[in-house]
Amino acid sequence: MLEMGRIFINGEKITKPGTLIDPLKDVVEINGKKIIPETKKIYLAMNKPAGYVTTRAHFAGEKSVMSLLSIKNVYPAGRLDKDTEGLLIFTNDGEFANKITHPRFEHDKEYIVHIDLPLTREKESRIQNGIILDNKKTAPCVIKDIKKEPVSGFSLHIIIAEGRKRQIKRMFDYVGCSVIYLKRIRIGKIRLGNLKSGQVRSLTEEEINSI
């Protein structure tokens, strides 16, 4: 079939034996018909450490979360900023990834936040009721478990259903508080639990079905 020019990869005729493909990215056609590979679906949870970027691309001087995985044919479902820790999901199931990340599915995301200054009732109310970021009001959220930390600053939990870029840090900046630590501990019914920094586990069937 190669010699007869009947195989195309990404629209290009292939005649060289041994040509490598990525079945998750490349479109393979034989006689004009797309070949859909049967790929085992993978669902992983990682406790992302700070200092790693959420990308498959390689940038000079940057450490990618992909370097912490032994399995390479998965992609991050969503992202965390470089200096943010916590729950990050990886999968090769595009539909599952879309349900994790698209706002219309409204999966709650819970974070532990440390801020440098006390959060007054007024500031707390402003954040919970929504503030204007990029000319658009943020959706209502929940703030709970506010307490003074022994060394410095204050900690709290915040639950949001959105995922705008640097949203939590920007919301607290808006009311005059700086985020000094941020960690995601839950997405919907998927919890970080006692997973250690940098460790990875498979999602349970119950967790997968919840999404």
Z-matrix of the N, CA and C atoms (Angstrom, degrees):
N
C 1 1.466
C 2 1.530 1 111.17
N 3 1.340 2 116.24 1 -35.43
C 4 1.464 3 119.35 2 175.83
C 5 1.522 4 110.71 3 -61.63
N 6 1.325 5 115.61 4 -48.74
C 7 1.466 6 120.40 5 -177.71
C 8 1.528 7 111.56 6 -62.64
N 9 1.321 8 116.77 7 -29.97
C 10 1.461 9 121.14 8 -178.33
C 11 1.534 10 112.19 9 -86.32
N 12 1.359 11 116.77 10 -2.86
C 13 1.451 12 120.08 11 177.30
C 14 1.517 13 114.19 12 72.78
N 15 1.341 14 115.99 13 31.34
C 16 1.461 15 120.02 14 -176.26
C 17 1.526 16 113.46 15 -96.38
N 18 1.353 17 117.68 16 -1.35
C 19 1.465 18 121.26 17 -177.27
C 20 1.522 19 109.89 18 -115.01
N 21 1.324 20 115.85 19 129.67
C 22 1.464 21 122.69 20 178.73
C 23 1.534 22 109.51 21 -124.33
N 24 1.328 23 115.86 22 139.96
C 25 1.465 24 121.67 23 173.72
C 26 1.521 25 107.45 24 -121.77
N 27 1.322 26 115.58 25 119.62
C 28 1.469 27 121.88 26 -177.96
C 29 1.531 28 111.32 27 53.68
N 30 1.340 29 115.32 28 39.25
C 31 1.450 30 120.83 29 176.94
C 32 1.514 31 115.28 30 83.11
N 33 1.332 32 117.54 31 -1.07
C 34 1.472 33 120.98 32 -178.12
C 35 1.524 34 110.42 33 -107.61
N 36 1.336 35 116.07 34 130.84
C 37 1.462 36 120.39 35 178.85
C 38 1.530 37 109.80 36 -65.51
N 39 1.333 38 116.63 37 131.57
C 40 1.463 39 122.17 38 -178.56
C 41 1.523 40 108.88 39 -113.54
N 42 1.343 41 115.69 40 129.13
C 43 1.467 42 120.11 41 178.63
C 44 1.523 43 112.50 42 -124.42
N 45 1.339 44 116.51 43 -3.92
C 46 1.462 45 120.14 44 -175.98
C 47 1.524 46 111.13 45 -93.92
N 48 1.341 47 118.36 46 119.47
C 49 1.466 48 120.71 47 176.67
C 50 1.538 49 110.60 48 -62.20
N 51 1.323 50 115.82 49 148.36
C 52 1.461 51 119.89 50 177.86
C 53 1.516 52 114.15 51 83.71
N 54 1.343 53 118.57 52 7.43
C 55 1.460 54 121.35 53 178.09
C 56 1.530 55 109.35 54 -63.28
N 57 1.332 56 116.27 55 129.64
C 58 1.467 57 121.13 56 -178.21
C 59 1.521 58 110.73 57 -90.67
N 60 1.334 59 115.64 58 145.68
C 61 1.462 60 121.07 59 176.23
C 62 1.527 61 109.58 60 -132.56
N 63 1.331 62 115.00 61 159.68
C 64 1.459 63 122.12 62 169.91
C 65 1.527 64 105.86 63 -105.07
N 66 1.333 65 118.69 64 109.02
C 67 1.469 66 120.46 65 -174.42
C 68 1.524 67 113.56 66 -64.92
N 69 1.345 68 117.89 67 -15.87
C 70 1.459 69 120.56 68 177.54
C 71 1.521 70 112.48 69 -84.94
N 72 1.335 71 116.70 70 -19.35
C 73 1.469 72 120.59 71 -175.89
C 74 1.521 73 113.28 72 -115.66
N 75 1.331 74 116.86 73 -43.96
C 76 1.456 75 120.95 74 -170.47
C 77 1.532 76 112.15 75 -80.45
N 78 1.325 77 114.75 76 141.89
C 79 1.473 78 121.58 77 176.91
C 80 1.530 79 108.31 78 -98.64
N 81 1.321 80 115.95 79 116.09
C 82 1.464 81 121.84 80 -178.50
C 83 1.528 82 108.97 81 -106.51
N 84 1.340 83 116.06 82 131.11
C 85 1.456 84 121.29 83 178.84
C 86 1.525 85 109.58 84 -126.90
N 87 1.312 86 115.54 85 135.68
C 88 1.463 87 121.73 86 173.95
C 89 1.529 88 107.39 87 -123.80
N 90 1.334 89 115.59 88 122.81
C 91 1.472 90 121.11 89 -176.94
C 92 1.531 91 111.02 90 55.10
N 93 1.348 92 115.98 91 35.41
C 94 1.457 93 120.27 92 176.86
C 95 1.524 94 115.01 93 81.54
N 96 1.335 95 118.18 94 2.66
C 97 1.462 96 121.78 95 -178.78
C 98 1.530 97 109.66 96 -109.92
N 99 1.340 98 115.92 97 128.04
C 100 1.464 99 120.27 98 179.34
C 101 1.527 100 110.55 99 -68.66
N 102 1.323 101 114.92 100 139.34
C 103 1.456 102 121.72 101 178.19
C 104 1.529 103 107.92 102 -102.03
N 105 1.326 104 117.12 103 119.43
C 106 1.461 105 121.59 104 -179.98
C 107 1.528 106 108.62 105 -100.91
N 108 1.331 107 118.11 106 112.38
C 109 1.459 108 119.74 107 -177.71
C 110 1.533 109 111.52 108 -72.54
N 111 1.314 110 115.82 109 143.70
C 112 1.459 111 120.59 110 174.15
C 113 1.528 112 107.65 111 -87.00
N 114 1.329 113 115.38 112 99.48
C 115 1.455 114 120.55 113 -176.39
C 116 1.521 115 109.44 114 -105.50
N 117 1.307 116 116.38 115 131.98
C 118 1.460 117 120.61 116 177.04
C 119 1.521 118 109.20 117 -61.84
N 120 1.318 119 116.15 118 129.13
C 121 1.454 120 120.30 119 -178.52
C 122 1.533 121 110.54 120 -79.75
N 123 1.318 122 113.72 121 134.65
C 124 1.469 123 121.01 122 -174.97
C 125 1.521 124 108.53 123 -122.10
N 126 1.339 125 116.12 124 137.75
C 127 1.461 126 121.90 125 179.54
C 128 1.530 127 108.10 126 -136.48
N 129 1.332 128 115.85 127 116.03
C 130 1.460 129 120.85 128 -175.49
C 131 1.522 130 111.55 129 -127.05
N 132 1.323 131 115.61 130 150.56
C 133 1.464 132 122.49 131 172.31
C 134 1.521 133 108.37 132 -119.52
N 135 1.332 134 115.98 133 134.64
C 136 1.465 135 121.80 134 178.02
C 137 1.521 136 109.69 135 -122.92
N 138 1.327 137 115.64 136 145.16
C 139 1.469 138 120.33 137 166.95
C 140 1.523 139 105.94 138 -93.03
N 141 1.319 140 115.61 139 93.59
C 142 1.467 141 121.08 140 -175.59
C 143 1.527 142 110.94 141 -66.78
N 144 1.332 143 117.37 142 128.04
C 145 1.465 144 119.56 143 174.28
C 146 1.538 145 110.53 144 -79.22
N 147 1.303 146 116.64 145 158.87
C 148 1.459 147 120.79 146 171.67
C 149 1.533 148 109.00 147 -67.19
N 150 1.331 149 116.38 148 151.36
C 151 1.460 150 120.78 149 177.67
C 152 1.509 151 114.62 150 95.77
N 153 1.343 152 117.21 151 -0.89
C 154 1.463 153 121.39 152 179.55
C 155 1.528 154 109.63 153 -114.33
N 156 1.333 155 116.13 154 138.69
C 157 1.457 156 120.42 155 178.19
C 158 1.525 157 109.25 156 -92.04
N 159 1.346 158 115.61 157 147.13
C 160 1.459 159 121.29 158 -178.95
C 161 1.519 160 109.17 159 -92.10
N 162 1.320 161 115.46 160 83.80
C 163 1.461 162 120.28 161 -179.75
C 164 1.516 163 109.36 162 -159.51
N 165 1.330 164 115.30 163 153.55
C 166 1.466 165 120.53 164 173.26
C 167 1.526 166 111.04 165 -88.92
N 168 1.323 167 116.11 166 -16.47
C 169 1.468 168 120.01 167 -179.09
C 170 1.527 169 110.13 168 -74.29
N 171 1.321 170 115.97 169 157.26
C 172 1.460 171 121.48 170 179.85
C 173 1.527 172 109.58 171 -107.08
N 174 1.334 173 115.39 172 124.54
C 175 1.452 174 121.35 173 177.59
C 176 1.525 175 108.37 174 -121.19
N 177 1.316 176 116.05 175 138.33
C 178 1.459 177 121.20 176 -177.99
C 179 1.525 178 110.02 177 -57.62
N 180 1.322 179 115.71 178 129.19
C 181 1.456 180 121.07 179 176.12
C 182 1.513 181 114.65 180 81.29
N 183 1.341 182 118.51 181 -0.69
C 184 1.462 183 121.76 182 -178.80
C 185 1.531 184 110.36 183 -109.22
N 186 1.327 185 115.74 184 143.82
C 187 1.458 186 121.74 185 175.17
C 188 1.530 187 108.42 186 -101.00
N 189 1.331 188 116.26 187 128.41
C 190 1.455 189 121.37 188 -178.76
C 191 1.525 190 110.28 189 -98.34
N 192 1.343 191 115.86 190 148.02
C 193 1.459 192 119.78 191 176.10
C 194 1.526 193 111.31 192 -60.53
N 195 1.334 194 117.77 193 -22.89
C 196 1.461 195 120.89 194 -179.58
C 197 1.524 196 111.72 195 -63.65
N 198 1.329 197 116.83 196 -25.76
C 199 1.467 198 120.35 197 179.74
C 200 1.529 199 112.05 198 -69.73
N 201 1.331 200 117.16 199 -13.89
C 202 1.462 201 121.65 200 179.86
C 203 1.524 202 112.18 201 -91.96
N 204 1.342 203 116.33 202 -3.71
C 205 1.460 204 121.10 203 -177.43
C 206 1.518 205 111.56 204 -103.93
N 207 1.320 206 116.40 205 140.59
C 208 1.463 207 120.51 206 172.00
C 209 1.525 208 110.38 207 -86.18
N 210 1.351 209 116.33 208 -21.64
C 211 1.458 210 122.34 209 177.05
C 212 1.521 211 108.39 210 -97.35
N 213 1.309 212 117.95 211 127.84
C 214 1.461 213 120.72 212 -173.38
C 215 1.530 214 114.13 213 -107.02
N 216 1.330 215 118.60 214 -14.16
C 217 1.466 216 119.36 215 -176.16
C 218 1.526 217 111.90 216 -92.20
N 219 1.338 218 116.13 217 41.42
C 220 1.460 219 122.13 218 174.55
C 221 1.529 220 108.59 219 -129.41
N 222 1.323 221 115.85 220 165.55
C 223 1.455 222 121.92 221 -178.39
C 224 1.529 223 109.08 222 -131.79
N 225 1.334 224 117.51 223 150.03
C 226 1.463 225 119.34 224 175.37
C 227 1.529 226 110.25 225 -66.38
N 228 1.325 227 116.60 226 133.49
C 229 1.468 228 122.10 227 173.92
C 230 1.521 229 106.90 228 -96.10
N 231 1.317 230 116.33 229 92.64
C 232 1.460 231 121.03 230 -172.29
C 233 1.517 232 109.72 231 95.21
N 234 1.326 233 115.32 232 -169.77
C 235 1.459 234 118.31 233 -176.63
C 236 1.524 235 110.23 234 -152.41
N 237 1.326 236 114.05 235 163.82
C 238 1.458 237 122.94 236 169.55
C 239 1.516 238 107.45 237 -131.50
N 240 1.324 239 117.35 238 143.14
C 241 1.459 240 120.67 239 177.70
C 242 1.517 241 110.69 240 -60.04
N 243 1.310 242 116.01 241 160.01
C 244 1.458 243 121.98 242 -176.93
C 245 1.524 244 112.69 243 -54.20
N 246 1.332 245 117.36 244 -42.07
C 247 1.464 246 120.09 245 -176.15
C 248 1.527 247 113.09 246 -94.17
N 249 1.340 248 117.61 247 9.42
C 250 1.459 249 121.98 248 177.98
C 251 1.526 250 109.95 249 -99.55
N 252 1.329 251 116.08 250 139.11
C 253 1.456 252 122.21 251 -179.33
C 254 1.530 253 110.40 252 -103.33
N 255 1.335 254 114.34 253 172.64
C 256 1.450 255 118.97 254 166.15
C 257 1.509 256 117.38 255 111.77
N 258 1.328 257 114.91 256 -158.25
C 259 1.463 258 123.25 257 -168.53
C 260 1.529 259 112.39 258 -66.91
N 261 1.329 260 114.62 259 122.88
C 262 1.464 261 121.90 260 177.01
C 263 1.526 262 107.07 261 -135.84
N 264 1.332 263 115.87 262 131.42
C 265 1.462 264 121.59 263 -176.61
C 266 1.521 265 110.25 264 -101.38
N 267 1.343 266 116.07 265 139.69
C 268 1.464 267 122.73 266 175.72
C 269 1.526 268 108.52 267 -124.36
N 270 1.328 269 116.56 268 142.31
C 271 1.457 270 120.43 269 178.82
C 272 1.524 271 110.21 270 -159.62
N 273 1.318 272 116.27 271 165.26
C 274 1.465 273 121.76 272 169.09
C 275 1.523 274 109.99 273 -113.82
N 276 1.333 275 116.25 274 13.55
C 277 1.452 276 123.61 275 179.43
C 278 1.533 277 108.41 276 -100.34
N 279 1.326 278 116.65 277 103.53
C 280 1.463 279 120.73 278 -175.44
C 281 1.517 280 113.50 279 -62.29
N 282 1.332 281 117.00 280 -38.59
C 283 1.469 282 120.11 281 179.63
C 284 1.520 283 110.92 282 -64.70
N 285 1.311 284 116.79 283 -41.87
C 286 1.467 285 121.79 284 178.16
C 287 1.524 286 110.44 285 -63.21
N 288 1.333 287 116.42 286 -44.77
C 289 1.466 288 120.92 287 179.30
C 290 1.515 289 111.21 288 -60.02
N 291 1.340 290 116.27 289 -40.73
C 292 1.463 291 120.22 290 179.45
C 293 1.526 292 111.18 291 -64.25
N 294 1.331 293 116.78 292 -39.03
C 295 1.459 294 120.29 293 179.88
C 296 1.530 295 111.76 294 -69.51
N 297 1.326 296 116.67 295 -28.24
C 298 1.474 297 120.53 296 176.33
C 299 1.517 298 110.39 297 -71.79
N 300 1.335 299 117.13 298 -40.22
C 301 1.467 300 120.83 299 -167.26
C 302 1.517 301 114.86 300 -98.92
N 303 1.332 302 118.64 301 -27.85
C 304 1.469 303 119.02 302 -173.27
C 305 1.528 304 110.64 303 -75.15
N 306 1.335 305 117.47 304 130.49
C 307 1.468 306 120.99 305 -176.27
C 308 1.524 307 114.36 306 -58.42
N 309 1.346 308 117.77 307 -27.62
C 310 1.467 309 118.67 308 -174.56
C 311 1.529 310 112.66 309 -67.62
N 312 1.344 311 117.50 310 -17.33
C 313 1.461 312 119.87 311 178.21
C 314 1.534 313 111.51 312 -85.21
N 315 1.325 314 116.71 313 -15.24
C 316 1.466 315 123.85 314 170.43
C 317 1.525 316 114.05 315 50.60
N 318 1.312 317 117.33 316 50.91
C 319 1.460 318 120.63 317 172.83
C 320 1.533 319 108.63 318 -81.18
N 321 1.320 320 116.82 319 123.34
C 322 1.457 321 120.57 320 178.52
C 323 1.523 322 110.74 321 -61.66
N 324 1.324 323 115.82 322 140.11
C 325 1.453 324 121.74 323 174.21
C 326 1.522 325 107.38 324 -121.69
N 327 1.329 326 116.03 325 123.54
C 328 1.466 327 120.92 326 -176.30
C 329 1.529 328 110.33 327 -109.26
N 330 1.327 329 115.19 328 134.61
C 331 1.463 330 122.39 329 -176.87
C 332 1.520 331 110.64 330 -127.87
N 333 1.329 332 115.60 331 148.49
C 334 1.461 333 122.10 332 164.66
C 335 1.520 334 106.73 333 -93.83
N 336 1.324 335 116.37 334 128.68
C 337 1.461 336 121.33 335 -177.20
C 338 1.525 337 109.72 336 -125.22
N 339 1.323 338 116.92 337 133.61
C 340 1.462 339 121.65 338 170.14
C 341 1.527 340 107.66 339 -111.17
N 342 1.316 341 115.66 340 130.12
C 343 1.465 342 120.98 341 178.89
C 344 1.523 343 109.92 342 -122.13
N 345 1.327 344 116.01 343 161.55
C 346 1.464 345 120.02 344 -172.72
C 347 1.522 346 114.00 345 -84.55
N 348 1.345 347 117.64 346 -22.14
C 349 1.466 348 121.23 347 -174.39
C 350 1.522 349 110.31 348 -127.17
N 351 1.337 350 117.82 349 159.17
C 352 1.467 351 120.26 350 177.11
C 353 1.521 352 111.41 351 -60.25
N 354 1.329 353 115.92 352 146.05
C 355 1.459 354 121.37 353 177.22
C 356 1.529 355 107.93 354 -100.23
N 357 1.314 356 115.80 355 104.30
C 358 1.463 357 119.75 356 -179.82
C 359 1.528 358 110.24 357 -67.82
N 360 1.340 359 115.51 358 163.65
C 361 1.465 360 119.79 359 178.39
C 362 1.527 361 110.94 360 -60.09
N 363 1.338 362 115.92 361 -37.06
C 364 1.456 363 120.23 362 179.70
C 365 1.528 364 111.01 363 -64.03
N 366 1.340 365 116.14 364 -46.46
C 367 1.459 366 119.86 365 179.96
C 368 1.531 367 111.02 366 -66.03
N 369 1.324 368 116.00 367 -40.78
C 370 1.462 369 120.63 368 178.10
C 371 1.524 370 110.47 369 -59.41
N 372 1.321 371 116.35 370 -45.34
C 373 1.461 372 121.20 371 -179.41
C 374 1.525 373 111.97 372 -64.24
N 375 1.326 374 116.61 373 -39.34
C 376 1.465 375 120.63 374 -179.99
C 377 1.526 376 110.79 375 -62.59
N 378 1.319 377 116.22 376 -43.68
C 379 1.466 378 119.84 377 -179.77
C 380 1.529 379 110.26 378 -67.28
N 381 1.325 380 116.41 379 -44.94
C 382 1.469 381 119.99 380 -176.13
C 383 1.525 382 112.45 381 -66.08
N 384 1.315 383 116.86 382 -33.24
C 385 1.461 384 120.46 383 -177.95
C 386 1.519 385 112.97 384 -85.45
N 387 1.333 386 117.28 385 -12.04
C 388 1.460 387 121.58 386 178.62
C 389 1.513 388 112.86 387 107.17
N 390 1.321 389 115.34 388 134.89
C 391 1.463 390 121.83 389 177.22
C 392 1.529 391 108.73 390 -125.51
N 393 1.301 392 116.21 391 167.54
C 394 1.462 393 120.35 392 -176.83
C 395 1.529 394 110.50 393 -90.35
N 396 1.319 395 115.75 394 119.57
C 397 1.463 396 122.77 395 173.44
C 398 1.525 397 107.58 396 -127.18
N 399 1.324 398 116.63 397 127.50
C 400 1.466 399 120.82 398 179.66
C 401 1.534 400 111.50 399 54.34
N 402 1.335 401 114.44 400 42.26
C 403 1.466 402 121.95 401 176.83
C 404 1.531 403 113.59 402 65.14
N 405 1.331 404 116.95 403 19.90
C 406 1.459 405 120.55 404 178.68
C 407 1.520 406 109.13 405 -139.84
N 408 1.320 407 115.39 406 134.92
C 409 1.462 408 120.46 407 -178.00
C 410 1.521 409 110.83 408 -74.00
N 411 1.328 410 115.76 409 136.53
C 412 1.464 411 119.85 410 175.96
C 413 1.518 412 110.03 411 -72.55
N 414 1.311 413 116.42 412 151.86
C 415 1.465 414 121.44 413 179.18
C 416 1.529 415 109.49 414 -70.79
N 417 1.329 416 117.52 415 154.16
C 418 1.472 417 119.99 416 176.85
C 419 1.519 418 110.98 417 -56.28
N 420 1.314 419 116.55 418 146.37
C 421 1.454 420 121.90 419 -179.79
C 422 1.526 421 108.86 420 -138.17
N 423 1.319 422 116.31 421 177.30
C 424 1.468 423 121.97 422 -178.57
C 425 1.519 424 109.29 423 -121.49
N 426 1.319 425 116.83 424 132.20
C 427 1.463 426 123.12 425 173.44
C 428 1.522 427 107.59 426 -117.85
N 429 1.333 428 117.26 427 132.31
C 430 1.460 429 120.66 428 -178.32
C 431 1.528 430 110.03 429 -149.43
N 432 1.321 431 115.05 430 171.79
C 433 1.473 432 123.21 431 174.58
C 434 1.531 433 112.47 432 55.88
N 435 1.327 434 116.96 433 44.46
C 436 1.467 435 120.36 434 178.15
C 437 1.529 436 109.22 435 -76.18
N 438 1.339 437 115.78 436 130.25
C 439 1.466 438 118.35 437 177.96
C 440 1.522 439 110.78 438 -152.96
N 441 1.319 440 114.47 439 156.58
C 442 1.466 441 122.03 440 177.19
C 443 1.510 442 108.76 441 -79.66
N 444 1.322 443 116.46 442 132.28
C 445 1.455 444 121.13 443 177.68
C 446 1.532 445 109.65 444 -84.14
N 447 1.351 446 118.18 445 147.84
C 448 1.466 447 121.51 446 -176.25
C 449 1.525 448 113.95 447 -59.65
N 450 1.330 449 117.68 448 -40.50
C 451 1.466 450 120.44 449 -175.18
C 452 1.521 451 110.75 450 -87.00
N 453 1.315 452 116.69 451 -59.75
C 454 1.462 453 119.84 452 -179.49
C 455 1.512 454 109.78 453 -160.64
N 456 1.315 455 115.92 454 155.05
C 457 1.454 456 121.41 455 174.08
C 458 1.520 457 113.80 456 77.53
N 459 1.322 458 114.39 457 -171.73
C 460 1.454 459 122.60 458 -177.09
C 461 1.523 460 108.43 459 -134.76
N 462 1.329 461 116.09 460 148.09
C 463 1.467 462 120.40 461 178.34
C 464 1.522 463 109.87 462 -118.61
N 465 1.325 464 115.12 463 157.52
C 466 1.462 465 121.47 464 179.27
C 467 1.516 466 108.82 465 -162.95
N 468 1.337 467 115.20 466 168.88
C 469 1.452 468 121.36 467 172.00
C 470 1.522 469 107.88 468 -112.09
N 471 1.331 470 116.25 469 139.22
C 472 1.457 471 120.58 470 175.40
C 473 1.520 472 108.38 471 -128.83
N 474 1.336 473 115.80 472 138.13
C 475 1.467 474 122.16 473 -179.56
C 476 1.522 475 108.14 474 -120.21
N 477 1.335 476 115.96 475 119.63
C 478 1.464 477 121.26 476 179.77
C 479 1.528 478 109.15 477 -128.35
N 480 1.331 479 115.75 478 158.24
C 481 1.465 480 120.40 479 177.32
C 482 1.521 481 111.08 480 -112.13
N 483 1.337 482 115.80 481 -0.85
C 484 1.466 483 120.66 482 178.27
C 485 1.529 484 109.82 483 -97.59
N 486 1.325 485 115.72 484 179.99
C 487 1.450 486 119.49 485 178.20
C 488 1.512 487 112.09 486 -156.01
N 489 1.318 488 116.40 487 46.20
C 490 1.462 489 118.96 488 178.65
C 491 1.535 490 110.41 489 -69.94
N 492 1.316 491 115.15 490 160.24
C 493 1.463 492 120.38 491 -176.84
C 494 1.530 493 110.65 492 -61.29
N 495 1.320 494 115.75 493 124.54
C 496 1.475 495 123.64 494 178.37
C 497 1.532 496 111.36 495 52.67
N 498 1.319 497 117.57 496 33.64
C 499 1.461 498 121.45 497 -170.76
C 500 1.527 499 113.24 498 -60.33
N 501 1.326 500 117.13 499 -49.31
C 502 1.465 501 119.07 500 -175.29
C 503 1.525 502 111.40 501 -63.73
N 504 1.309 503 116.85 502 -44.39
C 505 1.464 504 119.97 503 179.43
C 506 1.525 505 110.75 504 -61.90
N 507 1.314 506 115.98 505 -39.98
C 508 1.464 507 119.75 506 -178.55
C 509 1.529 508 111.64 507 -70.64
N 510 1.327 509 117.75 508 -33.83
C 511 1.459 510 120.16 509 178.25
C 512 1.528 511 111.10 510 -64.99
N 513 1.332 512 115.87 511 -42.28
C 514 1.461 513 118.18 512 179.52
C 515 1.534 514 111.33 513 -73.83
N 516 1.323 515 116.76 514 -34.71
C 517 1.472 516 119.40 515 173.59
C 518 1.523 517 110.60 516 -57.79
N 519 1.310 518 115.58 517 -37.78
C 520 1.470 519 121.84 518 -177.16
C 521 1.532 520 111.60 519 -59.38
N 522 1.341 521 116.71 520 -33.99
C 523 1.468 522 120.01 521 -179.20
C 524 1.526 523 111.99 522 -101.23
N 525 1.329 524 116.80 523 12.43
C 526 1.450 525 120.63 524 173.18
C 527 1.512 526 116.50 525 87.92
N 528 1.330 527 116.99 526 17.69
C 529 1.465 528 121.22 527 177.33
C 530 1.529 529 109.24 528 -115.99
N 531 1.323 530 116.51 529 140.06
C 532 1.466 531 120.79 530 179.51
C 533 1.520 532 110.04 531 -102.48
N 534 1.328 533 116.49 532 132.61
C 535 1.464 534 121.60 533 176.28
C 536 1.526 535 108.78 534 -79.96
N 537 1.331 536 116.00 535 122.90
C 538 1.468 537 120.01 536 -179.78
C 539 1.529 538 112.08 537 -107.64
N 540 1.342 539 116.73 538 -8.51
C 541 1.473 540 120.76 539 177.69
C 542 1.518 541 107.77 540 -159.24
N 543 1.348 542 116.28 541 137.84
C 544 1.463 543 120.39 542 -177.86
C 545 1.528 544 109.00 543 -144.98
N 546 1.327 545 115.16 544 129.50
C 547 1.466 546 120.18 545 -178.56
C 548 1.527 547 109.69 546 -144.02
N 549 1.346 548 116.46 547 125.37
C 550 1.466 549 120.11 548 176.85
C 551 1.523 550 109.40 549 -86.02
N 552 1.338 551 116.34 550 130.94
C 553 1.463 552 120.04 551 -176.38
C 554 1.528 553 113.10 552 -118.50
N 555 1.340 554 117.53 553 -7.37
C 556 1.463 555 118.50 554 -178.38
C 557 1.527 556 110.98 555 -158.80
N 558 1.346 557 115.41 556 141.20
C 559 1.469 558 123.08 557 168.09
C 560 1.512 559 106.06 558 -128.61
N 561 1.337 560 117.53 559 112.60
C 562 1.461 561 119.82 560 -175.43
C 563 1.520 562 110.06 561 57.46
N 564 1.341 563 116.35 562 -122.27
C 565 1.463 564 120.95 563 178.90
C 566 1.527 565 112.89 564 -97.41
N 567 1.333 566 115.96 565 4.58
C 568 1.469 567 120.24 566 178.56
C 569 1.525 568 108.21 567 -90.38
N 570 1.321 569 116.30 568 118.49
C 571 1.469 570 121.20 569 -176.76
C 572 1.525 571 110.89 570 -111.17
N 573 1.323 572 115.09 571 147.71
C 574 1.462 573 120.48 572 177.58
C 575 1.524 574 110.39 573 -66.94
N 576 1.317 575 116.81 574 -39.44
C 577 1.461 576 121.17 575 179.99
C 578 1.515 577 111.98 576 62.12
N 579 1.329 578 115.88 577 -139.53
C 580 1.469 579 120.80 578 -177.03
C 581 1.520 580 113.05 579 -98.51
N 582 1.328 581 117.37 580 21.92
C 583 1.463 582 121.11 581 177.27
C 584 1.522 583 109.70 582 -62.84
N 585 1.313 584 116.91 583 125.99
C 586 1.464 585 120.83 584 -177.00
C 587 1.527 586 111.22 585 -76.59
N 588 1.318 587 116.21 586 160.12
C 589 1.462 588 121.85 587 -178.61
C 590 1.527 589 110.93 588 -56.69
N 591 1.336 590 115.49 589 126.53
C 592 1.456 591 120.79 590 179.20
C 593 1.517 592 114.72 591 87.48
N 594 1.334 593 116.75 592 -10.49
C 595 1.460 594 119.69 593 -178.83
C 596 1.528 595 111.22 594 -82.48
N 597 1.348 596 114.67 595 157.36
C 598 1.459 597 122.40 596 -177.84
C 599 1.522 598 108.49 597 -131.98
N 600 1.333 599 116.03 598 143.91
C 601 1.463 600 121.50 599 174.30
C 602 1.523 601 109.48 600 -139.43
N 603 1.322 602 116.73 601 160.19
C 604 1.461 603 121.47 602 173.76
C 605 1.525 604 109.40 603 -79.76
N 606 1.329 605 115.86 604 144.63
C 607 1.457 606 119.28 605 173.73
C 608 1.518 607 109.71 606 -71.05
N 609 1.325 608 116.00 607 148.96
C 610 1.458 609 120.35 608 175.10
C 611 1.527 610 109.50 609 -77.44
N 612 1.308 611 115.89 610 162.10
C 613 1.469 612 120.51 611 178.02
C 614 1.527 613 110.23 612 -60.54
N 615 1.322 614 116.37 613 -37.32
C 616 1.470 615 120.38 614 178.62
C 617 1.537 616 110.91 615 -63.55
N 618 1.335 617 117.25 616 -42.13
C 619 1.455 618 121.09 617 178.99
C 620 1.525 619 111.31 618 -64.56
N 621 1.331 620 116.10 619 -42.89
C 622 1.463 621 120.62 620 179.53
C 623 1.520 622 110.26 621 -61.60
N 624 1.331 623 116.58 622 -46.54
C 625 1.461 624 121.08 623 -177.94
C 626 1.526 625 111.78 624 -66.59
N 627 1.329 626 117.64 625 -26.87
C 628 1.469 627 120.66 626 -179.07
C 629 1.520 628 111.57 627 -68.04
N 630 1.334 629 116.95 628 -24.92
C 631 1.452 630 121.81 629 178.32
C 632 1.528 631 110.99 630 -88.01
